[in-house]
């Protein structure tokens, strides 16, 4: 089984080994990962997990989630227009 990370490159730095030698390393931001699909042996013929990085665009979110956020926007607009 292989293991991987999904993230954004922040930069480079160095880590010092016990013998004093400097080892260059890449710094990754792996926050905001979320599972988008779970593949199972029964339905897909193999087992896997699909992950993504970052925030979900409102156009790609579920209708119920969008309704909650748009209701907040409407209430703010109503209170600011009076």
C-alpha positions as a printed NumPy array, in Angstrom:
array([[  0.   ,   0.   ,   0.   ],
       [  1.358,   3.419,  -0.902],
       [  0.976,   6.538,   1.204],
       [  0.839,  10.097,  -0.066],
       [  0.145,  13.641,   1.066],
       [ -1.948,  16.345,  -0.562],
       [ -0.879,  19.859,   0.227],
       [  0.654,  23.146,  -0.811],
       [  4.367,  23.88 ,  -0.893],
       [  5.176,  26.577,   1.661],
       [  8.918,  26.753,   1.103],
       [ 12.266,  25.183,   1.764],
       [ 14.394,  24.96 ,   4.904],
       [ 17.119,  22.738,   6.286],
       [ 17.305,  20.227,   9.084],
       [ 20.579,  19.395,  10.767],
       [ 21.474,  15.733,  11.179],
       [ 23.235,  14.392,  14.285],
       [ 26.599,  14.557,  12.532],
       [ 26.076,  18.292,  11.842],
       [ 25.328,  18.006,   8.14 ],
       [ 22.469,  20.114,   6.75 ],
       [ 19.699,  18.284,   4.896],
       [ 17.413,  20.36 ,   2.625],
       [ 13.692,  19.709,   3.196],
       [ 10.457,  20.943,   1.639],
       [  7.829,  22.427,   3.975],
       [  4.241,  21.465,   3.094],
       [  0.928,  22.813,   4.384],
       [ -1.34 ,  19.768,   4.614],
       [ -4.224,  21.45 ,   6.457],
       [ -7.747,  21.546,   4.96 ],
       [ -7.629,  18.026,   3.557],
       [-11.009,  16.351,   3.191],
       [-12.236,  13.004,   1.893],
       [-14.194,  13.301,  -1.366],
       [-14.79 ,   9.631,  -2.204],
       [-14.428,   6.241,  -0.579],
       [-14.023,   3.328,  -2.998],
       [-14.919,  -0.115,  -1.692],
       [-14.17 ,  -3.604,  -2.948],
       [-17.882,  -4.444,  -3.224],
       [-18.962,  -1.475,  -5.355],
       [-15.798,  -0.464,  -7.242],
       [-13.655,  -3.587,  -7.31 ],
       [-10.851,  -1.994,  -5.287],
       [-10.337,  -0.137,  -2.018],
       [ -9.213,   3.498,  -2.028],
       [ -9.822,   6.889,  -0.49 ],
       [ -9.826,  10.052,  -2.61 ],
       [ -8.799,  13.238,  -0.805],
       [ -8.608,  16.856,  -1.879],
       [ -7.018,  20.017,  -0.559],
       [ -8.498,  23.472,   0.015],
       [-11.966,  24.88 ,   0.397],
       [-15.007,  23.74 ,  -1.539],
       [-16.371,  26.247,  -4.04 ],
       [-19.963,  27.31 ,  -3.275],
       [-21.088,  26.197,  -6.742],
       [-19.887,  22.673,  -5.935],
       [-21.426,  22.416,  -2.475],
       [-24.672,  20.706,  -1.583],
       [-27.865,  22.658,  -1.969],
       [-28.676,  22.398,   1.746],
       [-25.314,  23.926,   2.678],
       [-25.762,  26.739,   0.183],
       [-29.254,  27.468,   1.523],
       [-27.874,  27.938,   5.02 ],
       [-25.178,  30.351,   3.902],
       [-27.501,  32.273,   1.557],
       [-30.066,  32.674,   4.359],
       [-27.383,  34.357,   6.456],
       [-26.542,  36.668,   3.547],
       [-30.204,  37.578,   3.041],
       [-30.66 ,  38.376,   6.735],
       [-27.59 ,  40.643,   6.661],
       [-28.88 ,  42.429,   3.574],
       [-32.323,  42.937,   5.138],
       [-30.892,  44.389,   8.338],
       [-28.51 ,  46.73 ,   6.489],
       [-31.164,  48.099,   4.099],
       [-33.494,  49.34 ,   6.854]])
